[in-house]
């Protein structure tokens, strides 16, 4: 099996920093981002991403609890290599984002949750492991903004 990363899906585009990092990693990478568009600068960041990485980024606006499942239904053959969660940090959003992105993530693909120090994000991380939805690979909690990474079971 070819383990090269070709498609990254993420919740929480915001200023486009993560999308830019993924796109800069390889000319073969495409990114699909979901963002609620809370801030005015999001569209400016999208324009810059399109200028730097033309044709390789898609940004879908709206509540990820709705837009990710809609995307999944409309793109049943799409299979992402990495799912990066850095969207809503409260209530059911982290859990919803994780479970919805897992539907798009290929078996063996990586799921990354940023900011697991937020209680609802940390709870989603623990629940994903407890329910066997992911194989936890570990977390990096020594940094100011801790994150965790897991693999979708094959």
ROSE-4610 file (N, C-alpha, C; in Angstrom, 1 decimal, always signed):
// ROSE-4610
residu = [X/X/X/X/X/X/X/X/X/X/X/X/X/X/X/X/X/X/X/X/X/X/X/X/X/X/X/X/X/X/X/X/X/X/X/X/X/X/X/X/X/X/X/X/X/X/X/X/X/X/X/X/X/X/X/X/X/X/X/X/X/X/X/X/X/X/X/X/X/X/X/X/X/X/X/X/X/X/X/X/X/X/X/X/X/X/X/X/X/X/X/X/X/X/X/X/X/X/X/X/X/X/X/X/X/X/X/X/X/X/X/X/X/X/X/X/X/X/X/X/X/X/X/X/X/X/X/X/X/X/X/X/X/X/X/X/X/X/X/X/X/X/X/X/X/X/X/X/X/X/X/X/X/X/X/X/X/X/X/X/X/X/X/X/X/X/X/X/X/X/X/X/X/X/X/X/X/X/X/X/X/X/X/X/X/X/X/X/X/X/X/X/X/X/X/X/X/X/X/X/X/X/X/X/X/X/X/X/X/X/X/X/X/X/X/X/X/X/X/X/X/X/X/X/X/X/X/X/X/X/X/X/X/X/X/X/X/X/X/X/X/X/X/X/X/X/X/X/X/X/X/X/X/X/X/X/X/X/X/X/X/X/X/X/X/X/X/X/X/X/X/X/X/X/X/X/X/X/X/X/X/X/X/X/X/X/X/X/X/X/X/X/X/X/X/X/X/X/X/X/X/X/X/X/X/X/X/X/X/X/X/X/X/X/X/X/X/X/X/X/X/X/X/X/X/X/X/X/X/X/X/X/X/X/X/X/X/X/X/X/X/X/X/X/X/X/X/X/X/X/X/X/X/X/X/X/X/X/X/X/X/X/X/X/X/X/X/X/X/X/X/X/X/X/X/X/X/X/X/X/X/X/X/X/X/X/X/X/X/X/X/X/X/X/X/X/X/X/X/X/X/X/X/X/X/X/X/X/X/X/X/X/X/X/X/X/X/X/X/X/X/X/X/X/X/X/X/X/X/X/X/X/X/X/X/X/X/X/X/X/X/X/X/X/X/X/X/X/X/X/X/X/X/X/X/X/X/X/X/X/X/X]
num = [1/1/1/2/2/2/3/3/3/4/4/4/5/5/5/6/6/6/7/7/7/8/8/8/9/9/9/10/10/10/11/11/11/12/12/12/13/13/13/14/14/14/15/15/15/16/16/16/17/17/17/18/18/18/19/19/19/20/20/20/21/21/21/22/22/22/23/23/23/24/24/24/25/25/25/26/26/26/27/27/27/28/28/28/29/29/29/30/30/30/31/31/31/32/32/32/33/33/33/34/34/34/35/35/35/36/36/36/37/37/37/38/38/38/39/39/39/40/40/40/41/41/41/42/42/42/43/43/43/44/44/44/45/45/45/46/46/46/47/47/47/48/48/48/49/49/49/50/50/50/51/51/51/52/52/52/53/53/53/54/54/54/55/55/55/56/56/56/57/57/57/58/58/58/59/59/59/60/60/60/61/61/61/62/62/62/63/63/63/64/64/64/65/65/65/66/66/66/67/67/67/68/68/68/69/69/69/70/70/70/71/71/71/72/72/72/73/73/73/74/74/74/75/75/75/76/76/76/77/77/77/78/78/78/79/79/79/80/80/80/81/81/81/82/82/82/83/83/83/84/84/84/85/85/85/86/86/86/87/87/87/88/88/88/89/89/89/90/90/90/91/91/91/92/92/92/93/93/93/94/94/94/95/95/95/96/96/96/97/97/97/98/98/98/99/99/99/100/100/100/101/101/101/102/102/102/103/103/103/104/104/104/105/105/105/106/106/106/107/107/107/108/108/108/109/109/109/110/110/110/111/111/111/112/112/112/113/113/113/114/114/114/115/115/115/116/116/116/117/117/117/118/118/118/119/119/119/120/120/120/121/121/121/122/122/122/123/123/123/124/124/124/125/125/125/126/126/126/127/127/127/128/128/128/129/129/129/130/130/130/131/131/131/132/132/132/133/133/133/134/134/134/135/135/135/136/136/136/137/137/137/138/138/138/139/139/139/140/140/140/141/141/141/142/142/142/143/143/143/144/144/144/145/145/145/146/146/146/147/147/147/148/148/148/149/149/149/150/150/150/151/151/151/152/152/152/153/153/153/154/154/154]
x = [+0.8/+0.0/+0.9/+0.4/+1.2/+0.8/+1.8/+1.5/+1.8/+2.0/+2.2/+0.9/+1.1/-0.1/-0.5/-1.8/-2.3/-3.4/-4.2/-5.4/-5.4/-5.5/-5.7/-7.0/-7.8/-9.0/-8.9/-9.4/-9.2/-10.5/-10.8/-11.8/-11.0/-11.4/-10.8/-9.7/-10.0/-9.1/-8.5/-9.4/-9.0/-8.0/-6.8/-5.8/-5.1/-5.4/-4.8/-3.4/-2.9/-1.5/-1.3/-2.3/-2.1/-2.2/-3.2/-3.4/-2.1/-1.5/-0.3/+0.8/+0.9/+2.0/+1.8/+0.6/+0.4/+0.6/+0.2/+0.4/+1.9/+2.6/+4.0/+4.8/+4.3/+5.1/+5.3/+4.4/+4.5/+3.6/+4.1/+3.2/+2.1/+2.1/+1.1/-0.1/+0.1/-0.9/-2.0/-3.3/-4.5/-5.1/-5.7/-6.3/-7.8/-8.7/-10.0/-10.3/-10.6/-10.8/-12.3/-12.7/-14.1/-13.9/-14.6/-14.5/-15.8/-16.1/-17.4/-17.3/-16.2/-16.0/-16.4/-15.8/-16.1/-15.4/-14.3/-13.4/-13.3/-13.2/-13.1/-11.9/-10.8/-9.5/-9.5/-10.5/-10.5/-10.5/-11.3/-11.3/-10.0/-9.4/-8.1/-7.0/-7.1/-6.2/-6.4/-7.7/-8.0/-7.4/-7.5/-7.0/-5.5/-4.8/-3.3/-3.0/-3.7/-3.5/-3.7/-4.7/-5.0/-3.9/-3.3/-2.2/-1.0/-0.7/+0.5/+0.4/-0.8/-1.0/-2.2/-2.1/-3.3/-3.9/-5.2/-6.0/-5.8/-5.2/-4.9/-5.7/-6.5/-7.2/-8.6/-9.5/-10.9/-11.3/-12.1/-12.6/-14.1/-14.7/-16.1/-16.6/-17.4/-17.9/-19.2/-19.3/-20.5/-20.1/-21.1/-20.9/-20.4/-19.2/-18.7/-19.5/-20.4/-21.2/-22.2/-22.4/-23.3/-22.5/-21.5/-20.8/-19.9/-19.3/-18.5/-19.4/-20.5/-21.3/-21.9/-22.2/-22.7/-21.6/-20.4/-19.2/-19.0/-19.1/-18.9/-19.9/-21.2/-22.3/-22.1/-21.6/-21.5/-20.2/-19.3/-18.0/-17.6/-18.5/-18.3/-17.0/-16.4/-15.2/-13.9/-14.1/-13.0/-12.5/-11.1/-10.5/-9.3/-9.3/-8.2/-7.2/-5.9/-4.8/-4.6/-4.9/-4.8/-6.0/-6.5/-7.7/-7.1/-7.2/-6.7/-7.8/-8.0/-9.1/-8.6/-9.0/-8.6/-9.7/-11.0/-12.1/-12.7/-14.0/-14.6/-14.1/-13.8/-13.2/-14.2/-15.5/-16.4/-17.6/-18.3/-19.5/-19.3/-20.2/-20.0/-19.2/-18.7/-18.0/-16.8/-15.9/-14.7/-15.1/-16.0/-16.5/-17.1/-18.0/-18.7/-17.6/-16.7/-15.7/-14.9/-14.5/-13.7/-14.4/-15.6/-16.4/-16.8/-17.1/-17.4/-16.2/-15.1/-13.9/-13.4/-13.6/-13.2/-14.0/-15.2/-15.9/-15.2/-14.4/-13.7/-12.2/-11.7/-10.3/-10.2/-9.1/-8.9/-8.4/-8.6/-8.1/-6.6/-6.1/-4.6/-4.3/-5.2/-4.9/-4.8/-4.2/-3.9/-4.9/-5.3/-6.3/-5.5/-5.4/-4.7/-5.7/-5.7/-6.5/-5.6/-5.9/-5.1/-5.8/-5.0/-5.6/-6.3/-5.7/-6.4/-6.5/-5.9/-6.0/-7.4/-8.1/-9.5/-10.3/-11.1/-11.8/-12.6/-13.4/-14.2/-13.4/-12.3/-11.4/-10.7/-10.2/-9.6/-10.6/-11.8/-12.8/-13.1/-13.1/-13.3/-12.2/-11.0/-9.8/-9.9/-10.2/-10.3/-11.5/-12.6/-13.7/-13.4/-12.7/-12.3/-11.5/-10.6/-9.8/-10.6/-11.4/-12.2/-13.2/-13.7/-14.7/-14.0/-12.7/-12.0/-12.1/-12.4/-12.6/-11.2/-10.2/-8.8/-7.8/-6.7/-5.6/-4.7/-4.7/-4.0/-2.5/-1.8/-0.4/+0.4/-0.4/+0.3/-0.2/+0.4/+0.1/+1.3/+1.3/+2.4/+1.8/+2.0/+1.3/+2.3/+3.6/+4.6/+4.6/+3.9/+3.9/+2.8/+2.8/+1.7/+0.4/+0.4/-0.8/-0.7/-1.1/-0.9/-1.8/-1.3/-2.1/-1.9/-2.8/-2.7/-2.9/-2.3/-2.4/-2.8/-3.6/-4.1/-4.2/-4.3/-4.5/-5.9/-6.5/-7.8/-7.5/-8.2/-7.9/-8.1/-7.2/-7.3/-8.4]
y = [-1.2/+0.0/+1.2/+2.2/+3.5/+4.4/+4.7/+5.5/+7.0/+7.4/+8.9/+9.6/+10.8/+11.6/+12.4/+12.3/+13.0/+13.9/+13.5/+14.3/+14.5/+15.7/+16.1/+16.8/+16.4/+17.1/+17.7/+18.9/+19.5/+20.3/+20.4/+21.3/+22.4/+23.7/+24.8/+25.4/+26.0/+26.6/+27.9/+28.7/+30.0/+30.8/+31.0/+31.8/+31.0/+29.7/+28.9/+28.3/+28.4/+28.0/+26.5/+25.7/+24.3/+23.8/+24.4/+24.1/+24.4/+25.6/+26.0/+25.0/+24.5/+23.6/+22.3/+21.8/+20.5/+20.7/+21.8/+22.0/+22.2/+22.9/+23.1/+21.8/+20.8/+19.6/+18.8/+18.9/+18.1/+18.7/+18.8/+19.3/+18.3/+17.1/+16.1/+16.2/+17.0/+17.1/+18.1/+17.7/+18.5/+18.6/+19.7/+19.9/+20.4/+19.8/+20.2/+20.7/+21.9/+22.6/+22.9/+22.8/+23.2/+24.3/+25.4/+26.5/+27.2/+27.6/+28.3/+29.8/+30.3/+31.6/+32.7/+32.5/+33.5/+34.8/+34.8/+36.0/+36.5/+37.8/+38.5/+38.1/+37.8/+37.5/+36.1/+35.2/+33.9/+33.9/+34.8/+34.9/+35.4/+36.3/+36.8/+35.7/+34.9/+33.7/+32.7/+32.5/+31.6/+32.1/+33.4/+34.0/+33.8/+33.9/+33.7/+32.3/+31.3/+29.9/+29.6/+30.1/+29.9/+30.5/+31.6/+32.2/+31.4/+30.9/+30.1/+28.7/+28.1/+26.7/+26.5/+27.1/+27.1/+25.7/+25.6/+24.4/+23.3/+23.5/+22.4/+22.5/+23.5/+23.7/+24.0/+23.4/+23.6/+24.1/+25.1/+25.6/+25.6/+24.9/+24.8/+25.5/+26.5/+27.3/+26.7/+26.8/+26.4/+25.6/+25.2/+24.4/+23.0/+22.6/+21.3/+20.1/+20.3/+19.2/+18.9/+19.9/+19.7/+19.5/+20.3/+20.4/+19.1/+18.6/+17.4/+16.2/+15.9/+14.8/+15.0/+16.3/+16.6/+16.3/+16.7/+16.4/+14.9/+14.2/+12.7/+12.0/+12.4/+11.8/+12.1/+13.4/+13.8/+13.2/+12.8/+12.3/+11.0/+10.0/+8.7/+8.0/+8.3/+7.6/+8.4/+9.5/+10.2/+9.6/+9.4/+8.8/+9.6/+10.2/+11.1/+10.3/+10.8/+10.2/+10.7/+12.0/+12.6/+13.5/+13.4/+14.2/+15.0/+16.3/+17.3/+18.0/+17.9/+18.6/+19.7/+20.9/+22.1/+23.2/+22.7/+23.6/+23.9/+23.8/+24.1/+23.2/+23.9/+23.2/+22.9/+23.2/+23.1/+22.2/+21.8/+21.0/+19.7/+19.4/+18.2/+18.3/+19.5/+19.8/+18.9/+18.8/+17.9/+16.5/+15.9/+14.6/+14.4/+15.3/+15.3/+15.4/+16.3/+16.4/+15.1/+14.6/+13.3/+12.2/+12.0/+10.8/+11.1/+12.3/+12.6/+12.5/+13.0/+12.9/+11.4/+10.6/+9.2/+8.5/+9.0/+8.4/+8.7/+9.7/+10.1/+9.6/+9.3/+8.9/+7.4/+7.1/+5.8/+4.9/+3.6/+2.7/+2.9/+3.0/+3.3/+4.7/+5.6/+7.0/+7.6/+8.8/+9.5/+10.5/+10.5/+11.4/+12.2/+13.6/+14.4/+15.4/+15.4/+16.4/+17.4/+18.7/+19.7/+20.2/+20.8/+21.4/+20.5/+19.3/+18.3/+18.8/+19.9/+20.4/+21.1/+21.4/+21.8/+20.6/+20.8/+19.6/+18.8/+19.5/+18.8/+18.1/+18.7/+18.0/+16.8/+17.0/+15.9/+14.7/+15.1/+14.0/+13.3/+14.0/+13.3/+12.4/+12.8/+12.0/+10.7/+10.8/+9.6/+8.7/+9.3/+8.5/+7.7/+8.4/+7.7/+6.5/+6.6/+5.4/+4.3/+4.8/+3.9/+3.1/+3.7/+3.0/+2.2/+2.3/+1.5/+2.1/+3.3/+4.0/+4.3/+4.4/+4.8/+3.9/+3.8/+3.2/+4.4/+4.8/+5.9/+5.7/+6.6/+6.5/+7.4/+8.3/+9.1/+10.6/+11.3/+12.7/+13.5/+14.7/+15.6/+16.7/+16.4/+17.3/+18.3/+18.2/+19.1/+20.5/+20.6/+22.0/+22.8/+24.1/+25.0/+24.6/+24.1/+23.6/+22.1/+21.3/+19.9/+19.3/+18.2/+17.5/+16.0/+15.3/+13.8/+13.3/+12.1/+11.5/+10.0/+9.6/+8.2/+7.7/+6.4/+5.8/+5.1/+5.3/+4.6/+3.1/+2.3/+0.8/+0.4/-0.6/-1.1/-2.2]
z = [+0.0/+0.0/+0.0/-0.7/-0.8/+0.4/+1.2/+2.4/+2.2/+1.0/+0.8/+1.1/+1.7/+2.0/+0.8/+0.4/-0.7/-0.4/+0.7/+1.0/+2.6/+3.0/+4.4/+4.5/+5.5/+5.8/+7.2/+7.4/+8.7/+9.0/+10.3/+10.8/+11.5/+11.2/+11.8/+11.0/+9.8/+8.9/+9.6/+10.1/+10.8/+9.9/+10.3/+9.5/+8.4/+8.3/+7.3/+7.6/+8.8/+9.1/+9.0/+9.5/+9.3/+7.9/+7.2/+5.8/+5.0/+5.2/+4.6/+4.9/+6.1/+6.5/+5.7/+5.7/+5.0/+3.5/+2.9/+1.4/+1.1/+2.0/+1.7/+1.8/+2.5/+2.7/+1.4/+0.5/-0.8/-1.8/-3.1/-4.1/-4.5/-3.9/-4.2/-3.2/-2.1/-1.1/-1.5/-1.2/-1.3/+0.1/+0.4/+1.7/+1.5/+2.3/+2.4/+3.8/+3.9/+5.3/+5.5/+6.7/+7.1/+8.2/+8.0/+9.0/+9.1/+10.3/+10.6/+10.2/+9.8/+9.3/+10.4/+11.5/+12.6/+12.5/+11.8/+11.8/+10.3/+10.2/+8.9/+8.1/+8.8/+8.0/+7.4/+7.6/+7.1/+5.5/+4.9/+3.5/+2.9/+3.6/+3.2/+3.3/+4.3/+4.4/+3.3/+3.0/+1.9/+0.6/+0.3/-0.9/-1.0/+0.1/+0.2/-0.1/+0.5/+0.3/-1.2/-1.8/-3.2/-4.1/-3.7/-4.5/-4.4/-3.2/-2.9/-3.4/-3.3/-3.7/-4.6/-5.8/-6.7/-7.0/-6.8/-7.1/-6.2/-5.0/-4.1/-2.8/-2.6/-1.4/-1.6/-0.8/-0.8/+0.6/+0.7/+2.0/+2.0/+2.9/+3.1/+4.3/+4.2/+5.3/+5.9/+7.2/+7.9/+9.2/+9.9/+11.1/+10.7/+11.2/+10.8/+11.1/+12.2/+12.5/+11.4/+10.5/+9.4/+8.1/+7.9/+6.6/+6.4/+7.4/+7.2/+6.8/+7.5/+7.0/+5.6/+5.3/+3.9/+2.9/+3.2/+2.3/+2.2/+3.3/+3.3/+2.4/+2.5/+1.7/+0.2/-0.1/-1.5/-2.1/-1.3/-1.8/-1.2/-1.4/-0.8/-1.2/-2.3/-2.7/-2.3/-1.6/-1.1/+0.2/+0.2/+1.4/+1.8/+3.0/+3.4/+4.1/+4.1/+4.7/+6.1/+6.3/+7.6/+7.9/+9.1/+9.6/+10.7/+10.6/+11.6/+12.2/+13.5/+14.2/+15.1/+14.7/+15.4/+15.2/+15.3/+15.1/+16.5/+16.6/+17.9/+19.0/+20.2/+21.3/+22.4/+22.2/+23.3/+22.9/+24.0/+23.8/+23.0/+22.1/+21.3/+20.0/+19.8/+18.5/+18.3/+19.3/+19.1/+18.8/+19.6/+19.3/+18.0/+17.6/+16.3/+15.2/+15.3/+14.3/+14.1/+15.2/+15.2/+14.5/+15.0/+14.4/+13.0/+12.6/+11.2/+10.3/+10.8/+10.0/+9.8/+10.9/+10.8/+9.6/+9.3/+8.1/+6.8/+6.8/+5.5/+5.5/+6.7/+6.9/+6.4/+5.7/+5.2/+6.4/+6.3/+7.4/+7.4/+8.6/+8.8/+8.8/+8.4/+8.3/+9.7/+9.8/+11.0/+11.4/+12.7/+13.2/+14.2/+14.1/+15.0/+15.6/+17.0/+17.7/+18.4/+18.0/+18.6/+19.9/+20.8/+22.0/+22.9/+23.2/+24.1/+25.5/+25.8/+27.2/+27.4/+26.4/+26.5/+27.0/+28.0/+28.6/+27.6/+26.7/+25.8/+24.7/+24.3/+23.3/+24.0/+25.2/+25.9/+26.1/+26.4/+26.6/+25.3/+24.2/+22.9/+22.6/+22.9/+22.7/+23.6/+24.8/+25.7/+25.2/+24.8/+24.4/+23.1/+22.1/+20.9/+21.2/+22.1/+22.5/+23.2/+24.2/+25.0/+24.1/+23.1/+22.2/+21.1/+21.1/+20.0/+18.7/+18.5/+17.2/+16.6/+17.5/+17.0/+17.9/+17.3/+18.0/+18.4/+19.7/+20.2/+20.0/+19.4/+19.2/+20.3/+20.9/+21.9/+21.9/+22.8/+22.9/+23.3/+22.9/+23.3/+24.2/+25.5/+26.5/+27.1/+26.8/+27.4/+26.8/+25.7/+25.0/+25.5/+25.2/+25.6/+25.0/+23.8/+23.1/+22.8/+23.8/+23.6/+22.5/+21.9/+20.9/+21.0/+20.3/+20.3/+18.9/+18.7/+17.4/+17.5/+16.6/+16.6/+15.2/+15.0/+13.7/+13.7/+12.5/+12.3/+12.1/+12.9/+12.7/+11.3/+10.8/+9.5/+9.4]
